[in-house]
Each structure stands twice: as C-alpha cells, then as structure tokens.
Amino acid sequence: MKEFPLNTSLKATLSVTATALSVASAVSFSSFAQASDSTLSEQLGIADHAVIAHRGDSYNAPESTLPAYQLACEVGADYLELDLQRTKDGKLIAVHDDNLKRNTNIETVYPERAGDPVNTFTWAELEKLDAGSWFNHSYPERARESFRGLKLVTLDQVREIAENCAHQPGLYIETKVPEFFPGIEQDLKQDLTEHGWLDDDAKGKVILQTFNKSSLEALQDVMPNVPKILLLWAGDGYIPTKDSAPKADDESYAQYYARQEVASKAGYAEWLDYAKEHGAIGVGPSGTQANFDDAWSSQFSYMDLAKSWMVDMSHEKGLLMHMYTLDDREDLIRYRERGVDGFFTNRPNVAVKALTDSDGKDIEATLTQLGY
C-alpha cells in the first residue's frame, strides 16, 4: 500500500498528493450490483471484513520481512499484502518505497547509490542489505536481537509462507511505481501461473491492487479473471479536493489530511466508475484514524475517503471497499459499521480480535515460537 508520508519523494509534493470482471464462477458484474454486500464478497471467494496484513504484521516485526509475514499468518490474517517491485535482473520482490534508505542500511553498504531506485540493483546486491536493524532503532520497545540482519524478501518467499500456513491466507499484491517496471504485470502473471495461484480452484486467493490507472488496465488485460482493487487517493492527479489552507509548519501530515474534503460527490463517483469500467471489483480508500497523534499512528492516518455516503455509493455501483490503514479496534469497528468490506492493517492480531471476537495470539510467544 502506498503510504505517502513514508516516501520522502512523495512528501515533497504536498498538493498530494472493459468490461466487468468475470470470475471463474462466471458471475457477472451486473449480478454483483444486485447482490447484498456480504454476498458480493462470497461470490468472489473473498472473506467479508477481510483482514489484510499490510506488509505483514509490520507493527510487531520489520515490514516486508519473513517474521512480519510469518507472524501475520500465525495470527490469522486473511491476506498477506505486499508491494511488488522488480530488480535489475528480473527478481520480483516485496518492497514499499521507491528507494531503500528508510528501512535498510543501504547508506552504509552502497553510500553513493543510496537514493537510487530499486530497479537499478541486482538481487545479489540487495541480498547484502540489512532490512531489520532499522526497526530496532525506530521502535526499541518492540526490538528483538533476531531482527538484526533480516533480509529483503521475494514474492516467492511470501507465497511459500502463505502456502505453508495452516489456514493458507491469500496474497494481496500491489504494483508499486509500475512506471519503473514495464511489463511487470505479465511477469506477475507468469509467476502466479507457474505456482498454481491462478488455477480455477484458487478463486479469490489473489487480489491485485494499484493506485495507477494504466497498471489497472494492464492487470485487467493480462489477468482478466483475477479480482482487482483500484486504490484511492485525493489531491493532484487523484480525486479532486476542496481548496484548503496549506499544511502549517506545526501541523502533522495526519492533521493536514484529516481536514481535507473531496470537492464533490461527482468527482468521487468518477473514480468508482473508472474502477468498475476497467475491471476492478472494488476500491481501496484511505481512512482517518480517531487517534493519530502518536509516532506510529500518525504515519498511517489520512483523508477520510470512506465516509458513509462513499461506502454506500461504492456498494450501489457493485464495488467492494477495502480501506487502508487501520490499527486500532475503535477505528476497525467504526468503519465496519459504515459497511466497509475489508481492512488493511499493520496489526492483524488486533484486527482479527476486533472483527471476529477471537482471543488472538500472544505476540511475544508466537515470535519466539517462530524462532525470533
């Protein structure tokens, strides 16, 4: 999921910045529009109120690493979410930012190339990076010595975790900065096909997502029968917003986003219509967390693009709504009551407990069991 505050190149731009899907069961999109919300998820083979582990359990372990995905599996996430990029030599990997300065030691290992995009490195070069120690420095209260030296992971490694998990969660894959990776949609199809993830009996086990309209069209072209989500954002190049005061120096990004409003219902509807016309089965809007003042939650609280009328409009058009990124029970319950169908979360254990009334897992004990 594209988290704008975490990508410095995106922070700099504060203006912030066909056909219907025919799944293996041959259910038409027109029938989706007439179905109840839960039936829509069920027809697609997608869990209602799906728990989508955002870069794994990225609250309790370094994002997009083996322990993050293994922990998300153990606590019962419905989907393991990853941002797909491609190395110079063609390896498909799970990395969020368009460079590796934030969550690896690249400035030490390759100081002259630290700001270079992922696609300028070979996989052998990237394997030399430490993708775990930064977490210990940033979140000492959740640090573990075993996180030191963790490596970046490939799409195949995430897939194998899902396959070996007791309840076998699905994969929720975003094409990240796809303009850097021409043809990555076809590469993804080939990988998933080779490992049986696009077979008829795998209905709903893969969901594809993107902020990029061109990538949505490319995904629809190469994988027309795989569910797709068009991720939503507002501002320059996205859903138009009302004029508002610029971000103040003493104002956090979360505070700035929270006061933004879409310019019109018609402008919002245009993005839903585009999603539906180009094969998406749903949209992925941002949300505002109720408490966004601490160092963690302020990174993931955005403009509320899942207001009640927005959820209703999405459902009226036959589109699911999977929103990002909620980590507190209060927010999960609040948006569930509005009718949201699924949730990206950095804390899948919290989400599973909130949405299923289960007892959840002991995180410390589970990490120890996993060897961390």
Stockholm file with secondary structure:
# STOCKHOLM 1.0

chainA/1-372         MKEFPLNTSLKATLSVTATALSVASAVSFSSFAQASDSTLSEQLGIADHAVIAHRGDSYNAPESTLPAYQLACEVGADYLELDLQRTKDGKLIAVHDDNLKRNTNIETVYPERAGDPVNTFTWAELEKLDAGSWFNHSYPERARESFRGLKLVTLDQVREIAENCAHQPGLYIETKVPEFFPGIEQDLKQDLTEHGWLDDDAKGKVILQTFNKSSLEALQDVMPNVPKILLLWAGDGYIPTKDSAPKADDESYAQYYARQEVASKAGYAEWLDYAKEHGAIGVGPSGTQANFDDAWSSQFSYMDLAKSWMVDMSHEKGLLMHMYTLDDREDLIRYRERGVDGFFTNRPNVAVKALTDSDGKDIEATLTQLGY
#=GR chainA/1-372 SS CCCGGGCHHHHTCTTTCCCCCCCTTCCCHHHHHHSCHHHHHHHTTCCTTEEEETTTTTTTSCTTSHHHHHHHHHHTCSEEEEEEEECTTSCEEECCSSSSTTTSCHHHHSGGGTTSCGGGSCHHHHTTSCSSHHHHHHCGGGCCGGGTTCCCEEHHHHHHHHHHSTTCCEEEEEECSGGGSTTHHHHHHHHHHHTTTTSGGGTTSEEEEESCHHHHHHHHHHCTTSCEEEECCBSTTSBCBCCCCCCCTTCCHHHHHHTCCBSCHHHHHHHHHHHHHTTCSEEECBCCCSCCCSTTGGGSCCCCCCCHHHHHHHHHTTCEEEEBCCCSHHHHHHHHHHTCCEEEESCHHHHHHHHHCCCCCCHHHHHHHTTC
#=GC SS_cons         CCCGGGCHHHHTCTTTCCCCCCCTTCCCHHHHHHSCHHHHHHHTTCCTTEEEETTTTTTTSCTTSHHHHHHHHHHTCSEEEEEEEECTTSCEEECCSSSSTTTSCHHHHSGGGTTSCGGGSCHHHHTTSCSSHHHHHHCGGGCCGGGTTCCCEEHHHHHHHHHHSTTCCEEEEEECSGGGSTTHHHHHHHHHHHTTTTSGGGTTSEEEEESCHHHHHHHHHHCTTSCEEEECCBSTTSBCBCCCCCCCTTCCHHHHHHTCCBSCHHHHHHHHHHHHHTTCSEEECBCCCSCCCSTTGGGSCCCCCCCHHHHHHHHHTTCEEEEBCCCSHHHHHHHHHHTCCEEEESCHHHHHHHHHCCCCCCHHHHHHHTTC
//
